[in-house]
Amino acid sequence: MRELTAEPVTGPVAHHGEGPVWHPSWPGLRWVDMLAGDILELAGGEVRRTHVADVAAAFRPRRGGGVVLAAERNLLLLDDDLRCERDLGPVWSDPGIRFNEGGCTPDGAFWCGSMAYDERPGAGTLFRLDPDLTARPVLTGVTVSNGFCPDPTGTRVYYNDTPTGRTDVFDLDTGPASRRPFVEIAGGHPDGLTVDAEGAVWVALWEGSAVHRYTPDGRLDARVRLPVSRVTACTFGGPDLETLYVTTSAEGVEPGAEPLAGALFAVAPGVRGLPVLEFAG
């Protein structure tokens, strides 16, 4: 198994960094400081922070420009300057539940899941926002709906419900009804994930100080080490998609215990990623 080490590219700029996204039309990588409601952007070595909502859970680029954003309970369409263009309204009414993580599928839909603030079991739901701006639940009874990313064929999706301790997979033509285990995770809790051009799955490990790479047959073949415990998500970026960017969190970390908690990290793992899929709405 290959052992890699990620290096910090920023200081601890986020309290709860999550959801990194690379798109060639942007000046640089974007990610969220989730509970602050901010989107961060790394450009020219500087980090720009834009407040976009009460919570900035997850976002993806739109095909026509701008981004789609899952806020606390609402779905928003933002313009190129990250200003709200349209608020699609709340998806549910319970203030104890918020959006958490999501991604797009090749048909242009934006999928995003939820969780309870107190992480009570089964309170979360995975939703699908179609390009016609209709949102509907597609999977209920999850606890911490997390990483979501299709494989290179666009026919399967990898998905994490963190407390299960595993990464699952389902077929897009049948949806979550075909959900089944892909790998059991050891050494941390599965958080965000991404898939590379070879079809391998990179899983960020909350409380694991690492990102694991699993081959399409479920074999652990690489581990990226980080000097912080709460590793939240990862994506490939850069002009050739050859850099793996990793977000981290300082939430719940004792002050001073992990000086780089909340920093953005990067590593060149020797494999390319896939272009981000865009929302068609």
Summary of the structure (lengths in Angstrom):
residues: 281
radius of gyration: 16.8
end to end distance: 41.4
largest distance: 47.7
contacts: 1025
relative contact order: 0.19
helix: 4%
strand: 53%
